[in-house]
Amino acid sequence: MNIDLLTVDSARTAVLEKQTTATALVDAFYQKIDAEDAAIGAYLTLCKERAYRQAARVDALADKGDALPPLAGVPIAVKDVFATKDVRTTAGSKILANFVSPYDATVVTRLEEAGAIILGKTNCDEFAMGSSNENSGFYPVHNPRDHARVPGGSSGGSAAVVAAGTAVASIGSDTGGSIRQPAAFCGVVGLKPTYGRVSRYGLIAFASSLDHVGPFGKSVKDAALMLQSMAGREPLDSTSADVPVPNYLDQIEQPVRGLRIGVPEEYFGEGLDPEVRSAVEAGIQELAKAGCEIVPISLPNTKYAIPTYYVVATAEASSNLARYDGVRYGVRATDGKTLAEMYRRTRDAGFGAEVKRRIMLGTYVLSAGYYDAYYLKAQRVRRLLANDFHQAFARVDAIVTPTAPTPAFKLGEKTDDPLAMYLADIFTVTANLAGIPGISIPCGTSKEGLPIGMQIFGKHFDEPMVLRVGHAAEHALAGTVAGKEQQIPRFAPNDKSIG
Ligand code: GLN
């Protein structure tokens, strides 16, 4: 069996129809990971014991001829910001290098209950802060399509495993674009659902009002199947919404004829790479050919999105990260003479430069005297940005934009310029500030063969519309997306055996 071609659906069907067993699938994936992941660095930890235990459970069900749950036998990967019981959980940070979680995140529980098999934990920017994965406290991830380039971030590992075929699907978190931008850079599908659609319980917090949990897959359908098992109200996350979960496959194949697709001028201005522009315009053309009405719209406050995001996100991060003091979790500096010194040394040694920069920025915008000028003002502008979308959705069913202004950039290209890095999120942060769902789907390739992503936004809880338009565009665009390229090892294998 060629595991590179497996989808969520076909993996389950293969187990159901006894063409293979879940255990054999897990074997095949670990073989591929052993052979290929050293060159990519997408995994931080493999949880073999747990994976084989789960595979045995699925195989026992299949042997008995019992009905199989919806993700039975599907090998997946989990970003290392989700708590996994008895398995190392680092958030990509040295400060949690030795942290083994005592409990599972709700999404982890739900995916396993649905029969999915977790192969391991994926590499990411430290505490999900970054757009390239170069802020990982351990090692960077290489883009499987071109090893000299970044996979995007912060969920770069989760995007890379799907692109490399070292997992069928995966999950990530998206605070300002961390699912959609790496999906675009790696040529896979990434979905950020509505705020509140998926429980955040057990997600290591970065910025709680902006953090979202969502899936990666090879196709829009795979993303829908994953979301189906992840979504829904859960009391342990008070912000999870009490809104019924529809069947996400019900409308996915419905024709898009007659739908109104908004195209916001602000997302096609200065700074947009010409190749990205023409690929996304071609994608919009395909939707027009399928019978959609293309409506030019304006989201006038878009220009304020990046500064607003970096005030709100850093403010919340500075508060969320106060808990890493060397007492309750992870690594502790042992050479402090007083309690305060121990805290300081632990945080100084444990956090990387970007995390420290954000804690300082966040502390500053929250401090007395500056709070009104920065934090309060950012909250007001956030409302204006949400209103832009609200008004647009009175006229259109979905909005289509580029996912990122450029294709994947080179490793090292932006590491010395935090502002340039922040601008990689220019088209994605808006959906986090407004809480609306957004998906990135592959949409052609650059001359250099790099994937380009097209983004689709919908109204709150209108994931069915986002999936439907995404599925239609995906099928219209089939053939224009990047193929898998030769993988060249770049660095030595790492020890990933813990857990
Ligand atoms: N790249 C953005 C940041 O650095 C978004 C990160 C994310 O979505 N987690 O904050």
Boltz pocket constraint, residues with backbone or C-beta under 6 A from the ligand:
constraints:
  - pocket:
      binder: B
      contacts: [[A, 127], [A, 128], [A, 129], [A, 130], [A, 131], [A, 153], [A, 154], [A, 173], [A, 174], [A, 175], [A, 176], [A, 177], [A, 178], [A, 179], [A, 206], [A, 313], [A, 421], [A, 425]]
      max_distance: 6.0
